[in-house]
């Protein structure tokens, strides 16, 4: 039986019994993601200004059944809401490669001891991937074809494929082409697709998320995650959403800098923010360039990947769908519970 037919039968069977499902935004940030690492913004602010409790409340309002935070190399935000119902602890790990290159990997359902073990291995991807597999920790490689999220060589793109069980195939902040490329590469590598908003402000929380059909509890959702029974849902990013997100983060940065200057904590970021204030009307032009560059870069990298490694093949036009069945993959699982 072909893989495509197996996928179709699997999702038809799930649909039969999936009167219930659970939703979780598997990529969302809070204040604890730390200082910004983007041009200009890194001089005045942070990655995100959302308080963990506010993210939790927004996710629930948006219809999420479970809530987690994936801050950069930190579980402080996730621990801050860990006492609330229907939460689990996660983080986005910056995997450090030679020459300053990096991959971003979300790890889910961890605790403080596992966080420490993961951070100790993030400079050694082989050791990290082996540890995640041994501990049955669900993990996804994120925004693989993005120019904004760190330098990486073509060989780096291949490194997590088939080594991690999950791939982010619907990032709510990335162009649709990025997500399409990730879906195709993940499917060829036998990785289950997941989705998340990658939101750095409250407005974007829950705009993209992951569902597990038939799950009725946190334990069942997480087991579905481990077994690759996942369907990403929601929307990809767009120029309008990028511009709005950037404006919200800049506004939060200005407010925070003004507050710190008024309180006598530090004046430097506020001085820089004031100097940049006349440039704010140009923000839509800047984000238009960023969005166009991201789209072109992702397309070029995907074509280069295909040429270098000979896969994934071009799909038949009629078979290439973007609905839940089109997203399903013959996923590798993390073994028995």
MISE-790156 format. One line per field, with one value per residue (C-alpha): residue number from 1; residue in three letters; chain; x, y, z. Coordinates in nm, 2 decimals. Each point is the difference from the previous one (the first is absolute). Layout:
BEGIN
k = [NUM | ...]
r = [ala | ...]
c = [A | ...]
px = [X | ...]
py = [Y | ...]
pz = [Z | ...]
! end
This chain:
BEGIN
k = [1 | 2 | 3 | 4 | 5 | 6 | 7 | 8 | 9 | 10 | 11 | 12 | 13 | 14 | 15 | 16 | 17 | 18 | 19 | 20 | 21 | 22 | 23 | 24 | 25 | 26 | 27 | 28 | 29 | 30 | 31 | 32 | 33 | 34 | 35 | 36 | 37 | 38 | 39 | 40 | 41 | 42 | 43 | 44 | 45 | 46 | 47 | 48 | 49 | 50 | 51 | 52 | 53 | 54 | 55 | 56 | 57 | 58 | 59 | 60 | 61 | 62 | 63 | 64 | 65 | 66 | 67 | 68 | 69 | 70 | 71 | 72 | 73 | 74 | 75 | 76 | 77 | 78 | 79 | 80 | 81 | 82 | 83 | 84 | 85 | 86 | 87 | 88 | 89 | 90 | 91 | 92 | 93 | 94 | 95 | 96 | 97 | 98 | 99 | 100 | 101 | 102 | 103 | 104 | 105 | 106 | 107 | 108 | 109 | 110 | 111 | 112 | 113 | 114 | 115 | 116 | 117 | 118 | 119 | 120 | 121 | 122 | 123 | 124 | 125 | 126 | 127 | 128 | 129 | 130 | 131 | 132 | 133 | 134 | 135 | 136 | 137 | 138 | 139 | 140 | 141 | 142 | 143 | 144 | 145 | 146 | 147 | 148 | 149 | 150 | 151 | 152 | 153 | 154 | 155 | 156 | 157 | 158 | 159 | 160 | 161 | 162 | 163 | 164 | 165 | 166 | 167 | 168 | 169 | 170 | 171 | 172 | 173 | 174 | 175 | 176 | 177 | 178 | 179 | 180 | 181 | 182 | 183 | 184 | 185 | 186 | 187 | 188 | 189 | 190 | 191 | 192 | 193 | 194 | 195 | 196 | 197 | 198 | 199 | 200 | 201 | 202 | 203 | 204 | 205 | 206 | 207 | 208 | 209 | 210 | 211 | 212 | 213 | 214 | 215 | 216 | 217 | 218 | 219 | 220 | 221 | 222 | 223 | 224 | 225 | 226 | 227 | 228 | 229 | 230 | 231 | 232 | 233 | 234 | 235 | 236 | 237 | 238 | 239 | 240 | 241 | 242 | 243 | 244 | 245 | 246 | 247 | 248 | 249 | 250 | 251 | 252 | 253 | 254 | 255 | 256 | 257 | 258 | 259 | 260 | 261 | 262 | 263 | 264 | 265 | 266 | 267 | 268 | 269 | 270 | 271 | 272 | 273 | 274 | 275 | 276 | 277 | 278 | 279 | 280 | 281 | 282 | 283 | 284 | 285 | 286 | 287 | 288 | 289 | 290 | 291 | 292 | 293 | 294 | 295 | 296 | 297 | 298 | 299 | 300 | 301 | 302 | 303 | 304 | 305 | 306 | 307 | 308 | 309 | 310 | 311 | 312 | 313 | 314 | 315 | 316 | 317 | 318 | 319 | 320 | 321 | 322 | 323 | 324 | 325 | 326 | 327 | 328 | 329 | 330 | 331 | 332 | 333 | 334 | 335 | 336 | 337]
r = [unk | unk | unk | unk | unk | unk | unk | unk | unk | unk | unk | unk | unk | unk | unk | unk | unk | unk | unk | unk | unk | unk | unk | unk | unk | unk | unk | unk | unk | unk | unk | unk | unk | unk | unk | unk | unk | unk | unk | unk | unk | unk | unk | unk | unk | unk | unk | unk | unk | unk | unk | unk | unk | unk | unk | unk | unk | unk | unk | unk | unk | unk | unk | unk | unk | unk | unk | unk | unk | unk | unk | unk | unk | unk | unk | unk | unk | unk | unk | unk | unk | unk | unk | unk | unk | unk | unk | unk | unk | unk | unk | unk | unk | unk | unk | unk | unk | unk | unk | unk | unk | unk | unk | unk | unk | unk | unk | unk | unk | unk | unk | unk | unk | unk | unk | unk | unk | unk | unk | unk | unk | unk | unk | unk | unk | unk | unk | unk | unk | unk | unk | unk | unk | unk | unk | unk | unk | unk | unk | unk | unk | unk | unk | unk | unk | unk | unk | unk | unk | unk | unk | unk | unk | unk | unk | unk | unk | unk | unk | unk | unk | unk | unk | unk | unk | unk | unk | unk | unk | unk | unk | unk | unk | unk | unk | unk | unk | unk | unk | unk | unk | unk | unk | unk | unk | unk | unk | unk | unk | unk | unk | unk | unk | unk | unk | unk | unk | unk | unk | unk | unk | unk | unk | unk | unk | unk | unk | unk | unk | unk | unk | unk | unk | unk | unk | unk | unk | unk | unk | unk | unk | unk | unk | unk | unk | unk | unk | unk | unk | unk | unk | unk | unk | unk | unk | unk | unk | unk | unk | unk | unk | unk | unk | unk | unk | unk | unk | unk | unk | unk | unk | unk | unk | unk | unk | unk | unk | unk | unk | unk | unk | unk | unk | unk | unk | unk | unk | unk | unk | unk | unk | unk | unk | unk | unk | unk | unk | unk | unk | unk | unk | unk | unk | unk | unk | unk | unk | unk | unk | unk | unk | unk | unk | unk | unk | unk | unk | unk | unk | unk | unk | unk | unk | unk | unk | unk | unk | unk | unk | unk | unk | unk | unk | unk | unk | unk | unk | unk | unk | unk | unk | unk | unk | unk | unk | unk | unk | unk | unk | unk | unk | unk | unk | unk | unk | unk | unk]
c = [A | A | A | A | A | A | A | A | A | A | A | A | A | A | A | A | A | A | A | A | A | A | A | A | A | A | A | A | A | A | A | A | A | A | A | A | A | A | A | A | A | A | A | A | A | A | A | A | A | A | A | A | A | A | A | A | A | A | A | A | A | A | A | A | A | A | A | A | A | A | A | A | A | A | A | A | A | A | A | A | A | A | A | A | A | A | A | A | A | A | A | A | A | A | A | A | A | A | A | A | A | A | A | A | A | A | A | A | A | A | A | A | A | A | A | A | A | A | A | A | A | A | A | A | A | A | A | A | A | A | A | A | A | A | A | A | A | A | A | A | A | A | A | A | A | A | A | A | A | A | A | A | A | A | A | A | A | A | A | A | A | A | A | A | A | A | A | A | A | A | A | A | A | A | A | A | A | A | A | A | A | A | A | A | A | A | A | A | A | A | A | A | A | A | A | A | A | A | A | A | A | A | A | A | A | A | A | A | A | A | A | A | A | A | A | A | A | A | A | A | A | A | A | A | A | A | A | A | A | A | A | A | A | A | A | A | A | A | A | A | A | A | A | A | A | A | A | A | A | A | A | A | A | A | A | A | A | A | A | A | A | A | A | A | A | A | A | A | A | A | A | A | A | A | A | A | A | A | A | A | A | A | A | A | A | A | A | A | A | A | A | A | A | A | A | A | A | A | A | A | A | A | A | A | A | A | A | A | A | A | A | A | A | A | A | A | A | A | A | A | A | A | A | A | A | A | A | A | A | A | A | A | A | A | A | A | A]
px = [0.00 | 0.14 | 0.09 | -0.26 | -0.28 | 0.11 | -0.01 | -0.35 | -0.13 | 0.15 | -0.16 | -0.33 | 0.00 | 0.09 | -0.28 | -0.25 | 0.08 | 0.12 | -0.30 | 0.24 | 0.34 | 0.23 | 0.18 | 0.33 | 0.21 | 0.34 | 0.21 | -0.06 | 0.23 | -0.01 | 0.21 | 0.24 | 0.12 | 0.26 | 0.16 | -0.08 | 0.26 | -0.13 | 0.15 | -0.10 | -0.23 | 0.29 | 0.12 | -0.32 | -0.20 | -0.10 | -0.13 | -0.34 | -0.17 | -0.29 | -0.04 | -0.04 | -0.34 | -0.13 | 0.12 | -0.19 | -0.32 | 0.02 | 0.06 | -0.31 | -0.20 | 0.11 | -0.13 | 0.32 | -0.06 | 0.36 | 0.26 | 0.38 | 0.27 | 0.31 | 0.23 | 0.36 | 0.21 | -0.21 | -0.29 | -0.05 | -0.32 | -0.14 | 0.07 | -0.18 | -0.33 | 0.07 | -0.24 | -0.29 | -0.23 | 0.10 | 0.35 | 0.34 | 0.35 | 0.19 | 0.28 | 0.16 | 0.36 | 0.26 | 0.22 | 0.35 | 0.19 | 0.36 | 0.07 | -0.29 | -0.26 | -0.31 | -0.32 | -0.31 | -0.17 | -0.32 | 0.00 | -0.33 | -0.11 | 0.33 | 0.09 | 0.28 | 0.24 | -0.06 | 0.04 | 0.34 | 0.10 | -0.12 | 0.18 | 0.32 | -0.02 | -0.11 | 0.36 | 0.00 | -0.30 | 0.09 | -0.01 | -0.31 | -0.20 | 0.10 | -0.10 | -0.34 | -0.06 | 0.10 | -0.22 | -0.30 | -0.01 | -0.21 | 0.21 | -0.05 | 0.24 | -0.13 | -0.01 | 0.26 | 0.01 | 0.01 | 0.27 | -0.10 | 0.06 | 0.37 | 0.26 | 0.01 | 0.16 | -0.18 | 0.14 | -0.14 | -0.35 | 0.03 | 0.15 | -0.34 | -0.20 | -0.09 | 0.19 | -0.28 | -0.36 | -0.17 | 0.04 | -0.17 | -0.21 | -0.22 | 0.16 | -0.25 | 0.27 | 0.17 | -0.10 | -0.21 | 0.29 | 0.22 | -0.27 | -0.06 | 0.37 | 0.01 | -0.30 | 0.15 | 0.34 | -0.15 | -0.23 | 0.29 | 0.19 | -0.29 | -0.04 | -0.34 | -0.11 | -0.08 | -0.11 | 0.03 | -0.04 | 0.36 | -0.16 | 0.20 | -0.31 | -0.34 | -0.19 | 0.16 | -0.05 | -0.20 | 0.00 | 0.17 | 0.00 | 0.01 | -0.29 | 0.00 | -0.33 | -0.17 | 0.21 | -0.21 | 0.28 | 0.34 | 0.15 | -0.18 | 0.11 | 0.36 | -0.01 | -0.15 | 0.29 | 0.25 | -0.17 | -0.02 | -0.38 | 0.00 | -0.17 | 0.11 | -0.28 | -0.03 | 0.16 | 0.35 | 0.16 | -0.06 | 0.15 | -0.28 | 0.04 | 0.38 | -0.04 | -0.26 | 0.21 | 0.31 | -0.20 | -0.14 | 0.35 | 0.15 | -0.28 | 0.06 | 0.37 | -0.06 | -0.23 | 0.24 | 0.30 | -0.20 | -0.10 | 0.36 | 0.12 | -0.27 | 0.08 | 0.37 | 0.10 | 0.17 | -0.04 | 0.20 | -0.28 | -0.24 | 0.26 | 0.04 | -0.37 | -0.05 | 0.27 | -0.18 | -0.35 | 0.01 | 0.07 | -0.32 | -0.21 | 0.24 | -0.08 | -0.24 | 0.28 | 0.25 | -0.24 | -0.09 | 0.37 | 0.04 | -0.31 | 0.11 | 0.35 | -0.12 | -0.22 | 0.28 | 0.26 | -0.23 | -0.07 | 0.37 | 0.10 | -0.26 | 0.10 | 0.37 | -0.10 | -0.17 | 0.29 | 0.26 | -0.18 | -0.24 | -0.32 | -0.28 | -0.13 | -0.25 | -0.35 | -0.27 | -0.21 | -0.33 | 0.14 | 0.15 | -0.25 | 0.02 | -0.29 | 0.04 | 0.04 | 0.26 | 0.19 | 0.00 | 0.33 | 0.11 | 0.15 | 0.27 | -0.10 | 0.18 | -0.07 | -0.23 | -0.11]
py = [0.00 | 0.34 | 0.27 | 0.24 | -0.26 | -0.09 | 0.37 | 0.04 | -0.31 | 0.11 | 0.35 | -0.14 | -0.24 | 0.29 | 0.21 | -0.27 | 0.00 | 0.35 | 0.17 | 0.13 | 0.16 | 0.22 | 0.32 | 0.15 | 0.28 | -0.17 | 0.30 | 0.32 | 0.24 | 0.21 | 0.26 | -0.28 | -0.04 | 0.26 | 0.28 | 0.05 | -0.13 | 0.19 | 0.31 | 0.33 | -0.16 | -0.17 | 0.35 | 0.09 | -0.30 | -0.36 | -0.28 | 0.02 | 0.21 | -0.24 | -0.12 | -0.37 | 0.03 | 0.23 | -0.25 | -0.28 | 0.20 | 0.10 | -0.36 | -0.12 | 0.28 | -0.10 | -0.36 | -0.18 | -0.30 | -0.01 | 0.27 | -0.01 | 0.26 | -0.05 | 0.28 | 0.00 | -0.23 | 0.08 | -0.17 | 0.28 | 0.12 | -0.35 | -0.06 | 0.32 | -0.14 | -0.37 | 0.01 | 0.10 | -0.27 | -0.17 | 0.12 | -0.17 | 0.12 | 0.05 | 0.22 | 0.09 | -0.12 | 0.18 | -0.28 | 0.15 | -0.13 | 0.07 | 0.35 | 0.17 | -0.19 | -0.12 | -0.20 | 0.07 | -0.30 | 0.00 | -0.26 | -0.08 | -0.14 | 0.04 | 0.09 | 0.19 | -0.30 | -0.07 | 0.37 | 0.00 | -0.32 | 0.14 | 0.33 | -0.19 | -0.18 | 0.28 | 0.05 | -0.37 | -0.08 | -0.37 | -0.03 | 0.22 | -0.20 | -0.32 | 0.12 | 0.12 | -0.34 | -0.19 | 0.21 | -0.01 | 0.38 | 0.13 | 0.24 | 0.20 | 0.19 | 0.34 | 0.25 | -0.20 | 0.22 | 0.34 | 0.27 | 0.18 | -0.28 | -0.05 | -0.11 | -0.36 | -0.19 | -0.25 | -0.29 | 0.16 | -0.02 | -0.37 | -0.06 | -0.03 | -0.16 | -0.35 | 0.05 | 0.19 | -0.13 | 0.33 | 0.29 | 0.34 | 0.00 | 0.29 | 0.30 | 0.28 | 0.27 | -0.14 | 0.03 | -0.29 | -0.10 | -0.07 | -0.22 | -0.18 | -0.08 | -0.13 | -0.22 | -0.15 | -0.06 | -0.14 | -0.23 | -0.14 | -0.05 | -0.17 | 0.28 | 0.09 | 0.36 | 0.25 | 0.36 | 0.30 | 0.38 | 0.09 | 0.31 | 0.27 | 0.19 | -0.08 | 0.07 | -0.29 | -0.27 | -0.30 | 0.11 | -0.32 | -0.32 | -0.38 | -0.23 | -0.36 | -0.17 | -0.21 | 0.14 | 0.08 | 0.08 | 0.15 | -0.34 | -0.12 | 0.31 | -0.05 | -0.37 | 0.10 | 0.24 | -0.28 | -0.23 | 0.26 | 0.02 | 0.37 | 0.24 | 0.36 | 0.25 | 0.38 | 0.25 | 0.07 | 0.34 | 0.30 | 0.34 | 0.16 | -0.22 | 0.05 | 0.38 | 0.00 | -0.23 | 0.21 | 0.32 | -0.16 | -0.12 | 0.34 | 0.18 | -0.23 | 0.06 | 0.38 | -0.03 | -0.22 | 0.23 | 0.31 | -0.18 | -0.09 | 0.35 | 0.15 | -0.24 | 0.08 | -0.35 | 0.08 | 0.27 | -0.15 | -0.20 | 0.30 | 0.23 | -0.24 | -0.05 | 0.38 | 0.02 | -0.26 | 0.15 | 0.20 | -0.32 | -0.17 | 0.11 | -0.20 | -0.32 | -0.13 | 0.05 | -0.19 | -0.29 | -0.02 | -0.05 | -0.25 | -0.20 | 0.00 | -0.10 | -0.28 | -0.14 | 0.02 | -0.14 | -0.30 | -0.08 | 0.01 | -0.21 | -0.26 | -0.03 | -0.02 | -0.28 | -0.19 | 0.03 | -0.09 | -0.31 | -0.10 | 0.01 | 0.07 | -0.07 | 0.23 | -0.12 | -0.08 | 0.32 | -0.18 | -0.17 | 0.31 | 0.12 | 0.24 | -0.14 | -0.23 | -0.31 | 0.17 | 0.09 | -0.36 | -0.18 | -0.36 | 0.12 | -0.16 | -0.05 | 0.01 | -0.36 | -0.15 | 0.18]
pz = [0.00 | -0.10 | 0.25 | -0.14 | 0.03 | 0.36 | 0.09 | -0.15 | 0.18 | 0.33 | -0.02 | -0.11 | 0.30 | 0.23 | -0.15 | 0.07 | 0.37 | 0.03 | 0.13 | 0.26 | -0.06 | 0.20 | -0.12 | 0.11 | -0.14 | 0.01 | -0.08 | 0.20 | 0.19 | 0.32 | 0.18 | 0.09 | -0.36 | 0.09 | -0.19 | -0.37 | -0.25 | -0.31 | -0.16 | 0.17 | 0.25 | 0.18 | 0.11 | 0.18 | 0.10 | 0.04 | -0.22 | 0.17 | 0.27 | 0.07 | 0.36 | 0.03 | 0.17 | -0.27 | -0.27 | 0.19 | 0.02 | -0.37 | -0.11 | 0.19 | -0.15 | -0.34 | 0.05 | 0.11 | 0.22 | 0.12 | 0.05 | -0.01 | -0.06 | -0.21 | 0.11 | -0.13 | 0.22 | 0.30 | 0.19 | 0.25 | -0.19 | -0.03 | 0.37 | 0.09 | -0.13 | 0.08 | 0.30 | -0.23 | -0.15 | -0.33 | -0.04 | -0.06 | -0.01 | -0.33 | -0.15 | -0.33 | 0.00 | -0.19 | -0.13 | -0.06 | -0.29 | -0.13 | -0.14 | 0.19 | -0.19 | 0.18 | 0.00 | 0.21 | 0.15 | 0.22 | 0.28 | 0.17 | 0.34 | 0.19 | 0.36 | 0.15 | 0.01 | -0.37 | -0.08 | 0.16 | -0.19 | -0.33 | 0.05 | 0.08 | -0.34 | -0.23 | -0.13 | -0.11 | -0.22 | -0.02 | 0.38 | 0.02 | -0.25 | 0.17 | 0.34 | -0.13 | -0.16 | 0.31 | 0.22 | -0.25 | 0.01 | -0.30 | -0.19 | -0.33 | -0.22 | -0.06 | -0.30 | -0.19 | -0.31 | 0.17 | -0.04 | 0.32 | 0.25 | -0.02 | -0.26 | -0.12 | -0.28 | -0.23 | 0.19 | 0.32 | -0.15 | -0.04 | 0.35 | 0.19 | -0.28 | 0.11 | 0.33 | 0.16 | 0.00 | -0.08 | -0.24 | 0.02 | -0.32 | 0.09 | 0.15 | 0.04 | -0.05 | -0.31 | -0.36 | -0.15 | -0.22 | 0.30 | 0.15 | -0.33 | -0.03 | 0.36 | -0.06 | -0.30 | 0.16 | 0.32 | -0.19 | -0.20 | 0.32 | 0.18 | 0.26 | 0.14 | -0.07 | 0.29 | 0.00 | 0.22 | -0.02 | 0.08 | 0.14 | 0.18 | 0.10 | 0.15 | -0.32 | -0.19 | 0.27 | -0.13 | -0.36 | -0.09 | 0.21 | 0.02 | 0.04 | 0.12 | -0.10 | 0.26 | 0.29 | 0.31 | 0.25 | 0.01 | 0.04 | -0.32 | -0.19 | 0.09 | -0.08 | -0.34 | -0.04 | 0.08 | -0.25 | -0.27 | -0.01 | -0.07 | -0.24 | -0.03 | -0.03 | -0.04 | -0.24 | -0.12 | 0.04 | -0.24 | -0.06 | 0.19 | 0.30 | 0.00 | -0.01 | 0.28 | 0.21 | -0.04 | 0.08 | 0.32 | 0.12 | -0.08 | 0.19 | 0.30 | -0.02 | 0.01 | 0.30 | 0.19 | -0.08 | 0.12 | 0.32 | 0.08 | -0.08 | 0.22 | 0.29 | -0.03 | -0.09 | -0.33 | -0.26 | -0.29 | -0.17 | 0.03 | -0.17 | -0.28 | -0.04 | -0.02 | -0.27 | -0.20 | 0.05 | -0.33 | -0.19 | 0.11 | -0.30 | -0.21 | 0.19 | -0.27 | -0.26 | 0.21 | 0.07 | -0.37 | -0.08 | 0.28 | -0.11 | -0.37 | 0.10 | 0.22 | -0.28 | -0.26 | 0.24 | 0.10 | -0.36 | -0.10 | 0.30 | -0.08 | -0.36 | 0.11 | 0.25 | -0.28 | -0.23 | 0.26 | 0.14 | -0.27 | 0.21 | 0.07 | -0.35 | -0.16 | 0.09 | -0.25 | -0.03 | 0.08 | 0.31 | 0.16 | 0.25 | 0.29 | 0.21 | 0.30 | -0.21 | -0.22 | 0.32 | 0.14 | -0.02 | 0.06 | 0.32 | 0.20 | 0.36 | 0.33 | 0.09 | 0.25 | 0.31]
! end
